[in-house]
Amino acid sequence: MRRHTAAFNGLVLLMAAAVSAPLHAEPGNTVPANWSGLYVGAHLGGGLSLTDVGDPFGASLYGDTIRAPGPIAGGQLGYNWQLGRSVLGLEAAASWADLFATETCLAYSGVYVSANCRADTSTLGTLAGRFGWAAGSDGRTLLYGKAGAAWRQGTVDATTNADAGFPTTRASDIRWGWMLGAGVERALSSRWSASAEYDYLSFGSDSLSTPIGGLQTSPSPSPSALVNIASRGNSYSEDTHLFKIGLNYRLFDGRQQPTDVPPPALQPVTGTTLEIGARYVYGWGRFQKDLGIEGEGLTSLASRLTYSDMTTNGAELFARLDLPRGFMVKGFVGKGSGDGKLNDEDWGLPFATFVPYSNTWSSASDKIRYGVVDAGYDIWRDSHFRVAPFVGYSIFHQVMQGFGCVQLANQNSDCSTPIPTSVHVITEDDTWRAMRLGVAADVEIIPRLTLSADAAYLPYVHISGIDDHVLRSLVSPEKANGTGTQLELMLKYAVTDKFSVGVGGRYWAMWTPDGTVDFGGTTPVPMRFNVEQAALLFQGSYVFSEPHD
């Protein structure tokens, strides 16, 4: 999971360093609306891969869709031809990726030992045509769509749970598919431009055999009574969503010979501005933790708890301060509450009757508190655009409680007699702390309408938590380290020169490759954690400004 940490960190620093000198505007400088020519660039962002695993044994009780979020970073090479305000282009892009997740698969019955499926994407690429329109009076804002081919490299595998000892089945290759995308790009000078882009990649279906499984043909207290079910043919399909902030450098004008043009001189960012605002936040969340087997790791599982469809309503306060010499500080704090559901899965439970697979459902409540603070430098800032690399810190605290219990898979397991939802059965109390490295950009698309984008890679994430099984009086400390990504996009309209309103979205994902939980034994048990938070944001803000002498 940490294999690309150095690459991500280096790319963030490269994007900051490469443009720190030439991106300040010369007073009164007007850049011609000319997008023609060859360009190279870099990008930083995040992705979400959705892998659907088939179930040849019958309709699934639960699972089968693997949600794999993670950061991406890479580069692009392209060429544009401009005809009036129309811009046609061809672009190739490649990204290092760290998209990894697990999910239950083949869970068609409570008498069958289902599997742990894992999806891991390490590299992504596209080759696409671009079709754009140079908007605005100066033509410096390019609105574009793109379509073409896509490829990915990674693995999808399946392992029978409950430490059955059967071989893992795996599909590992480079797969080809197609892509659609859209974005906005802003010319910063005659050479430099920055962009925000969304891409959808589809890779169709491929084969993945089921692992050998165990089927309970009659009630028995011993797992030795299970009948082995041979591996058989199966399939999976995969789609990927990407969001990225990019920076491009045009090597030469397609209508002219290359020239050595000295970069504009560094100019101080004049004036101090302070933006303060508030947001209403409608959110969705998901939390999952995988319990491995002591001494065996996290490939074959003993248990999994998934809090899902955690919808919340909340509020935030936010602010951004830009100082005269280009330094900026920004951040927000918020809280929310809501409800959802909890699925508690177990494999190979040693009851009076051996239980191959158990899945209980509980209603759940969700309370979140969070905050972010970033410090950066406005390497470009004028009346139409600003971009700032930053470093920062985020904290996310979440308390989830489960109520009631209903058995969904095997009536010889827990909650065969339902527990009413008035009974508190479990609490999960977690705090996630993370370091942020990222880029924030604002571009005026048309007068008064601005698109703001924020992409952060989290090279270090730490979770500390408490699992409290209330009915069993079992309190278990948890801890782990990992990585993550945090993305935000906001469309803002300036009602006046000082007051603006906006609507946008946010996506956070944090996860750990491994970790531990302490059940009070001599050795901590391996456990993996991941959390997702998505939100729809509605905001209003006011800008205080002070001219610089």
N, C-alpha and C positions, 0 to 999 in steps of 0.2 A: 504493500500500500504506500510505502514511502519512496518507491523507486524513482519518482520524478521530482522529489523535493528540490534538489539542487537546480534542476532545469527550470522549475517554476520560479524559484527565487531569482535566478540569473536573468530570466526573461523580464521580470518586473523591473529589475535594476537597469537592464538594457533599454527598455522603453523609456525610462526616466532619463537616463544619461544621454541617449542618442539625440534627444530633442531639446535638452535643457538650454543649449546655446542658441539655436536658430529660430525659436518659435515666438519670440517677442515681436510685436508689431511695431513697425516704424510709424510715427505720427503721420496721419494723412495718407498712408499707403493704401492704394486700392488694387486688389489682386484681380487680374483679368479672369473672366469666366472661361477658362481653357482646361478641360479635363483630359485632353488627348495625350497619349504617351505611355511609356513603360514605367511601372512602379513596383516597388518591393515594400514589404511591411511586416509588422508583428501584431499579434493579438493575444488577449488575456480574457478569460471568461469561465463559464461553467456549463455543464451539460447534465442531462437526465436520459438514461437509456432505459427503455421498457421492453423486457423480454418475456414473451408469452410461451410457456411450455405446454405442449399437448398432454393429454391423459388418455392413453389407449385403453385403459381398463374400464372407463365409465366416467360419468359426470363427477367433477371434483367437489368435495365438501368445502374446500378452503384452499387459498393460495393460487399458485401457477403463474402469477405475474411478478417478475423480479424488477423492482425499482432500484436502479443503480445511478445515483447522483455522483458528481465529482467535478473537480477543476479541469480546465483545459488551457493550454498555452502553445503558441506556435507561430507560423509565419505564412505569408501569402506572396504571390507573384502574379502580376496581371498586366493587361494592356487595354487602353481605352481608345475609341474613335468617337469624336464629337461631331455631330451634324446639327448645327443650330443649337437648340436646347436639348436635343436628344443625344444620349450618350450610350454607345454600345461597347461591350467589353468582354474579355475572356479572363478568367481568374482561376488559378490553382492554389489550394490551401492545404496545409498539413498541420495537425495538432497532436502533441503529446496529451494523453488523457489518463485520468485515474478514476474511472467509473467502475465501482465494485459494489455488489450487494448480494444478499442471500434471500431465499424464500422457500416455503414449503411447496413441494410438487408431488404429483401422483397420489394425493390424499383422497382417494375415492371411497374409502371405507375405514371404519374404526377397527376392523379385524385384519388390516393390511399395514405392515410397517412402511410408511411412506418415506419420501426422500427429502434431502436438503439440496436444493438447486442453487448454483452460484453463477453469476455473470460478471465478467471482468473485461473491460475494454481498455487497451493500452495506447492505441493510435487511431486517429481518424483523419480522413482526407476528402476533398471535393475537387472536382473540375467542372466549372460552371460558366455559362454565359450570363452576362449582366446586361440589364436593360434599364436605363435611368433617364431622369429628367432633371435638368439644372434649374432649380427653383429660385425665386427671389429676384429682386431687381438687378443684382450683380451676378447671378448665376453661380454663387459660391456654395450653395447647398444642393447636394445631389441626392434625390430620392430614387431608390432603385429596387428592383426585384432581380432574382437570379434563379436559375434552374440548370440541372445537369446531373452528372454522375457522382456517386459517393462510394467510399470504401472504409472499412474498419478492420482492425486486427485485435483479436482477443480470444477469450475462451468462454464456453458455457459447459458446466458439468453437473452431474447428479450423483449423490452418494446416499445409500440407504442409511437411515438413522438408527439410533439405539445401539451403536457400536456393533453392528451385525457382522462386520469384517468382509463384506462383499466389495469387489473392485468398483472404483469410480468409473462412470462412463463420461466421455468428454468429446466435445467438438471444438477444435482449435484450428483456426485458419484465417486467411484474409477473405472477407466477403465484400461483394460489390452490390450496389443498389443505386437509388436515385435520390435527389434532394431538391427542395424548394426553399427559398429564403427571401428576406426583405431587409432593407436597412436604410440608414441615412448617413451621408458622408459630408463633412464640412472642410472646405479649403482653408488652411491656416496661413499659407503663403503661396508663392508660385511653385513651390516644391512639396510642401507638407500638407497632409490632410488627416483627419481623424474620423472614425466611424463607429456606429453602434449597429449590431446586426443580429437577427434571429434566423436560425436555419432548422429545417426539419429534414431528417435523413431516414430513409426507409430501406431495409435490407432484405425484406421478404422472408421466406421460410427456408429452413435447412434441417438436416437430420440430426437427431440426438437419441441414441438408444437408451432405454430405461435400464437402471442397474438391477441386478438380481434382488428380488424382494422376498419378504416372508408373509405368508397368509395363514391365518388361524382358522382351521376348518371346523373346530369344535372347542368349546370352553375347556381350558386347561390351566393349571397353576404354573406350568413350566414353559419357557420359550422354546425348549427343544421340540415341542409339539408342532411348531410352525412348519408349514410346507413351503419349500423354496419355489419361487416363481421365476422362471428363466427370463433373461433379458430379451426384450423385443424392440422392434423398430418404433421410433417416435420422431416428433419434429418440434421445432421451436421457431418463432418469428421475432424480429427485433426492429424497433424504431428508436430514434435518438433525437432529442431536442437540444439545441445549442444556443447560447447567448454569449456574444463576445464584443469587447471594445477593441478597436484596431487603430493602428497608426501607420500611415503609408508615406513613402518618399518617392516622388516622381523623378526617375533618372534622367529623362529628357523629354522635351516636347515633341510629339509625333509630327508636328508640322515644321520643326526647325532642327538645326544641328545642335548637339550638346554644347553648352556654354558653361564656363566657370563663373557663376554669379556669387559674389561674397554674401554670406548670411547677413540679415539685418542685425544691427547692433543691439545689444541688450538694453532694454528700456525698463525702468522701474514701473511697477504697477501702481498707478496713482490712486489715491483715495482709500478710505476705509469703509467697508460695508458690513453690516450685520443683518442677517436674515433670521427672523424668529417666526415660528409657526406651530400649528397643531394639526393632528391627523386623527380621523376615525379609521380604525383598522378592522377589517373583517378577515379572519384568518382561518387556515386549515393546517392541521398538524398530524404527524405520524411519528411514533417512537417504537423501536424494535430492539430486543436484545436476545442473543442466541447463547444458550447455555451448552457448553461442550461437555466432554467426558473427561474426568480427571485422569491425567497421564496420556490422553489421546488427542487433545487439541479440539479444534472447532470445525473439522470437516464433517464428521458424523455427530449429530446432536442428541442430547437428552431432553431438552425443553426449549421452547421459544415463547416469549411474551410479546404481543403486538398491540399497542394502543393506536387505533386508527380512526379516521374521520373525526378528528378532534377539532370541531369548529369553535372559534372564539370570536367574541366582540371585545374591542379594546380601544385605547386611545394612546397617543404619543405627543410629546413635545420635542421639537427639533430646532436646531440653530446652526448657522454657519457664519464664521467671522473671517473676512479677507482683509489682511493688513497691507499697508502701502507698498512694502517691498516684495510682495508676492506670497508671503506665508499665509496659510489658512488653517483654521481649526473648525471641525464640524462634528456633529454627533446628535444622538437622540436617546430618549428613555421612554419606555412604554410598559403597559401591562394589559392583560386581558383575561377573560375567563369564558368557559363554555363546557361542552360535553362531547361524548363520543362513545366508543366501545372498546372492549378488551377481549382479545382471544388468547387463551393460555393453552399452549400445545405441549404434550408430553409423549414420549415414545418409550415403550418397553416398561411400563409401570408394573411392579411386582405386587399386585393385589392377590386376593384369594384366587381370582381368575386373572391370568396374565393378560395385560391390556397392550396390544400392539400400538394403538394410536388413540390418544385422547385429545379433545378440543372443547374447552369450555368457553362460554360467552358470558360477559358481564357488561353492564352499563358503566360508563366512566365519566368522571368530571375532570376538568383541565384548568389549571391556573398557571399563567406565565408572567414573568417579569424579565425585562431585558434592557440592555443599554449598549451603546457604541460610542467611542470617541476616536477621532482620526486627526492626525496632523500631517500637513503636506505643503507643497509649494506650487503655486499657479505658474507653470512654465509657459502658459499662454493665457492671456486675458484681455479681451476687448469687449466692445458693446454687443457682439454677436456670438462670442464663443469663449469658453475657458476649459482648460484641462489641467488636472493636478494629480500626480502620483502621491501616494500617502502611505503611512504606516499607522496602525491603530490597534485597538483592543476592544473585544466584545465579551459580554457576559450574558448568559441565558439561563434563567432559573425556571424550572417546571415542576409542578406537583400534580400528579395524576392519581386518582383514587377510583378503585373498582367497587361496584355494588351489585350484590346478587350473583347468581351462578346457575347456568343451564348447560348441560352436557349435549354436545352436537354430534359426537362421533361414536362413542362406545358406552353403553349403559352399565357396564361393569366398572366404570371409572368414577372419578370425582363428580359430584353434583348430579348423580343419576336421579336423586330427589331434588328438584330445583330449590335454590335458596332465593328468597324474595329480594328485590332490589332495594328494600329498606335496610338491608344488612350490609355494613361496610366490610369488605373481604380483603382488600389489598391496597397499599399505597406505594407509589414510586416517586421519590423526591431527589431530583438531579440538578446539579449546577455544571454548566459547560462554560469554560473560559478559553479564549482563543486570541492569538496574535493575527492581525490583518495586514496584508500587503496588497495594494490595489491601485486603481486609477479611477478618478471621477471626471466626467466630462459633461458640459452643457453646450447645446447648440441651438441657436435660433433658427427654426425652420422657415417661418415667415414672420413678419413683424408681430410682436407680442406673444407668439407661440414658441415655446422652448421645450426641447427634449433633453432630459437629464438622465445620465446613465452612470452606474457605479458597479464596478466588478472587483471583488476582493478574493484573494487566495489565502487560506488559513494554513500556514505551514506548521503550526503547533496548536493542538487542541487538547485540553484536559477535562475529563469528566470525573466528578466525584458524586456518589449517590448513595441512597439508602433504599433497599427493598424491604418492605414491612408486610409479611404475610400475616395479617391481623388474626385470622381464625386459628392459625397454628402457632402464634406468638413467636414467630421467627423473623428476627431483624438482621439483615445482611448488608454490610458495607460493600460498596462497589467502587472501582476506579479503573481508569484506562487513559491512554494517550492516543491521539489520532490527527486527522487533518480535516479540511472542509472547504466550502466555497460559499460566498454570500453575494447575491446579485440584486440590483434594484434598477427600475426604469420608471420615470415619471414624466408625464406630459403636463406642462404648466402654461397657463394663460394669464398675462398681465392685464388685470382689469384697469389698473392705473399704473403710473410709474412706480408706485410704492407697494401696491397690494396685488397679490396674485392668488389664483386657485389652481388646483391640479388634481389629476387622477393617475394612478400608476400601480405597479405591482412589485412584489419582493419575493425572493426565494432564498432560503437558507438550507444548507445541508452540512451536517457534521457527523463523522463516523470514526470508529477505531478498528484497526486490523485485529486487535485482540485486547485482552484485559482480564480482570479477575473479579470474583465475588467470594466473600468469606462467609461460609455457612457455619462457622464455629469449629471446623475440623482442623486437622494438622496441616493440610495443604489447601491453598485457595484453588477454586475451580475456575477453568478458563471461561471467559464470557466476552462477547463482542456486542458493541452498542452502535446504534445510529439513530439520528433524529432528522426530520424534515419539517420546515415551517414555510408555508406560502401565505401571502396576504394580498388583499386588494386595499389600496390606500386612497383616501380622499383628504385633501389638505387645503389649508389656507395659510398664507404667510404675509409678513410685512417686512419691508427692507428699510433699515436706517442707514443713511450714507453721510459721510463727511468728506468733503473735497480735501485733497492733499495740496499743501502749499508748495 
